[in-house]
């Protein structure tokens, strides 16, 4: 009997946490173009980090130690890393180093510590985790020898009985994935299960964890990708083919970028202390000189690999969702999906009627047409103030909103989102025929999945200038320019 996992974030046993994370790696292995040959679970061949092992086709194997705690107050830091095991054996960091040292010099393994625990506040080592690669090596290398981090580096050197230089070399291979609860992994599993054409509700996740637990109980600790695909057959859906996945990391990074078929990383180019304040790149030219070309290349690479069904995910604002939809367009024979409120909103499927109204404002300042997409809220006041302040060459502003008014529940499901995207696309085409603008200035406020679908349908339009919302009362800034 399978123990049901609760998405309410309730505590689960340590072995369930490990099996849940293992299930995530199983799903990763069966993704298209995964590059994974086998998955090991408590595999004796994995040595000192045997909880979960990912054996890759290119021999760059990954070894995971998965630790959980039922007490949220328990944290980890340098002292915890160097603490001997309960039986008086090697510490966590010693076990990782032994595995690393025994690996081939030309291809060192990738090592991961995965835990639901957070780092101890102010810990001299773990406060240096780099979001780009989840290691501490880069910052620790720069630390002065008399600083807290420099002293910790020396402590690690003495603990491992190696030079500080070798400590840094070793730490380049050790990644830290901290503070992820069972709820986090469950929610992450769902879109990956969708992409693999599996059922993707909470019960299906629980069944997947049960499959992993069954392997461990039966002593089956290493499975090929082919065996994994056969094992998940009871969870298969029949309504769609497997999807490739595109991950766009614009204002924040994903905890598992390696699951994506193609992953883009721009997070270091958006300044700000946290994702909510990251709204503009460090250089305005990046929108069209780097970001859009990388999206275009991703679309080209998907076609070259033979994939036209793409799951889009990531941390990005609405103009990037729209631009991603444009490059993965319907006219290029792509099908796109993203998850909205834990449900897939796909470009393929039934339609459900939704009424849209337009509110025109004559500005008389030029030939261009400004359009406000008002789903989540009516952005007209802010847009009109911005257009007036910047004296943009706009003769008319048109707000398109649901007949019942803009609100967070204006579109409730994928069928309504698809109908809305077609209806808005057709309305804008009509506006273009009516006003003959040389350029559209497009402002967006709505669910990201609906905006992706609108971009997916964006063709036969004038040049379109997108705008990034800078926050309440702060106006807008030009982002992508989508040429005709």
JOSULRA-V94274 format. One record per run of one state. SS is the DSSP state (H for helix, E for strand, C for the rest). FROM is the first residue (numbers start at 1). LEN is the number of residues. If there is no record, write none. Layout:
ss = [SS & SS]
from = [FROM & FROM]
len = [LEN & LEN]
This chain:
ss = [C & H & C & E & C & H & C & E & C & E & C & E & C & H & C & H & C & E & C & E & C & H & C & H & C & H & C & H & C & E & C & H & C & E & C & H & C & E & H & C & H & E & C & E & C & H & C & E & C & H & E & C & H & C & E & C & H & C & E & C & H & C & H & C & E & C & E & C & E & C & E & C & H & C & E & C & H & C & E & C & H & C & E & C & E & C]
from = [1 & 14 & 30 & 36 & 42 & 44 & 47 & 52 & 57 & 62 & 68 & 75 & 77 & 78 & 82 & 92 & 103 & 110 & 116 & 118 & 120 & 126 & 129 & 137 & 143 & 148 & 161 & 164 & 172 & 174 & 178 & 182 & 196 & 198 & 199 & 202 & 218 & 222 & 225 & 232 & 233 & 236 & 237 & 244 & 250 & 257 & 260 & 262 & 266 & 267 & 270 & 271 & 275 & 278 & 281 & 282 & 286 & 306 & 309 & 316 & 318 & 328 & 330 & 333 & 335 & 341 & 343 & 347 & 356 & 363 & 368 & 375 & 380 & 391 & 394 & 403 & 414 & 436 & 439 & 446 & 448 & 457 & 463 & 470 & 476 & 483]
len = [13 & 16 & 6 & 6 & 2 & 3 & 5 & 5 & 5 & 6 & 7 & 2 & 1 & 4 & 10 & 11 & 7 & 6 & 2 & 2 & 6 & 3 & 8 & 6 & 5 & 13 & 3 & 8 & 2 & 4 & 4 & 14 & 2 & 1 & 3 & 16 & 4 & 3 & 7 & 1 & 3 & 1 & 7 & 6 & 7 & 3 & 2 & 4 & 1 & 3 & 1 & 4 & 3 & 3 & 1 & 4 & 20 & 3 & 7 & 2 & 10 & 2 & 3 & 2 & 6 & 2 & 4 & 9 & 7 & 5 & 7 & 5 & 11 & 3 & 9 & 11 & 22 & 3 & 7 & 2 & 9 & 6 & 7 & 6 & 7 & 2]
